[in-house]
């Protein structure tokens, strides 16, 4: 089958088209992801996520390139996002260790409780639309275009609401953020 035939079949929900794409590309995507992240299990997970997303978006998938180019770009992006996430965790570990080293468990529990209250207050200060956009983005992990579709608004409107939400959250949570850090 050609790329066009596979894509047409995929859009129709034909599992045989999806299976053909999966069998052909899964090993290569794992190899590519493994070269980027350096962990075979993580690479397999990332490749599976790419295929899961391909299946979820099959009906609305608008490819400007070939299926394999889409898959390669997707696994590359997911791999790089994974590495960014690992870096963020590594950077935050010294802060957590430092906080833990200078406080008792009761202090840490109190700080966690106070931070939770501060977050709730910051969320409550958002307008309903800002709060909804923020939660869809940060809690459910939706992209701006997905939020726009879900809410029936433009992507620009989502960007504007998200900007307002982040500014408000940053202002309310400034005492809790290390100097120079942002949300």
N, C-alpha and C positions, 0 to 999 in steps of 0.2 A: 504494500500500500504506500502511496505517496504521502507526503506531509499534509497536503490539502485534504486528502481522503481521510487520513487519521484525525485531523482537526474537525472535519465535518462530522465524523462518527462520534468523536468525543463530545461535541456540542449537543448531539442528539442523545447523549447518555449511554452510548453503546460501550458496554464493558470490554468488548473484544478490542476496540480501538485503544481504550485506556491500557488494557493488558499489554498490547503490542508496544505501546510507547514505554510502559514501565519496564518490560523485559529488555527492551533495547537500550534504555538510557539509565536505569537504576545503577548498574555497576560503574558506569562512567561518572555519574554524579557523586557516588560514594568516593571514588578515587580522587576527584577534584576537591571535594570538601575535605577529605583526609589530608591532602597536600596543604590546604589552607590552615586547618585547625590542628592537625597533627594528632588527632585522636580518632581511631577507627569507629568506636561506638557513637561518638558525637557525630561523625561524618554520616553514618548510617541514619541516625535520627534526623539530621538536617535534610538528607535526600528524601526521606519519607515525608517530611513536612512539605517539601516542594511538591511531591506528587499528591499529597492530601489537598493542598491549596489548588493545584491544577484541577483536581476533580470537583472541588467546591465551586470553583469559578468557571467551570466548563461551558455553561450556557452563555455567559457574558464575556468570555474571553475574546478580546480584540487584539490579535497579534499583528504587529507591524513587521515582524520577522518570521522566521521558521520556528517550528515547535522546539527543535533542539537548541536554537539560539535563546529562546525564552527560558528553557530549562537550565541552560548553562548560566545565564544571567541570574536566575532565581537562586540557584545553589551558591553562586558566588556571593550574592547579597546576603543570604542567610548566614553563610560562613563568616563574612566580615562582621555582621551584626553580632554573631556569637562571640567573636574575638573582642569586640568593643564592650560587650556585657562583662566578659571575664576581666577586662582591664578595669572597668568601673568597680567591680567587686574587689579586685586587688588593691585599688587605691583607697577604698573605704575601710579595709581591714585595719590599717594602722590607727585610724580614728577610733574604731570600735575598741581595739586593744588599749589604746591610750585612755579612753573613757573608762574601760573596765578596770584598768590598773590603778586609777586614781579615785575609784569610788567603790563603795560596798554594794553587795547585791540589792540592798534596800534602796540605795541611791539610784542605781540603774533602773530598778522597778519604778521608782518615783518619776525619774526622767522620762521613761517610756510612757507612763500614764499621762504626764503633762504634755508630752509631744502628741499623743493621741487626741487629747482634748484640743490642743492648738490646731491640729489638722481638721478636726470636726468643726471648730469655730470658723476656720478659714473656708471650708467647704460651704458652711451655712451662710457665709457672707456673699457668696456668688449668687448671681441671678439664676433663676431656674434653668434658663437655656444654657448659660455658661457652665453650670454644674453638670448638666446632662452631656454637653459636648466633652467636658473634661473627663467625666467618668467613662464615656464611650471610648475615649482615646487612651486614658491611662489604666483603667481597670479592665476593660474588655479588649484593649489592644487593637482597636479598629483604626484604619487609615482614614485620613481626612475625607477622601472620596467616598469611603464606605459610610462614614458618619453623615456626609451630605445626602447620600441616597437614603439612609435610614430616616433622617429627619425631614427630608424633602426640601432642603435648602441648597444653596450653592457652596462650592468648596471655599470660595472667598469668605462667605459668611461663617463657615466653620473656622477658618483661619483667624478671623477677627475675634470670634468668641473664645477661641483657645488662647489667643494673645491676651485678652482681658483676664481670663482665668489664671493664666500663669503669672501675670503681673500681680494680681490680687493675692494669690497663694504665696508668691515670693515676699510680698510685703508683710503678710501675716506670719510667715514662718522664718523671717530673717533672723530672729534670735536663735533659731535652732540650726541654721546652716553654718558650716565652717566659713570663715572669711574667704570671699572670692568665689564661693560655690553658688550655683544657681540650680533651679529645678529643671 
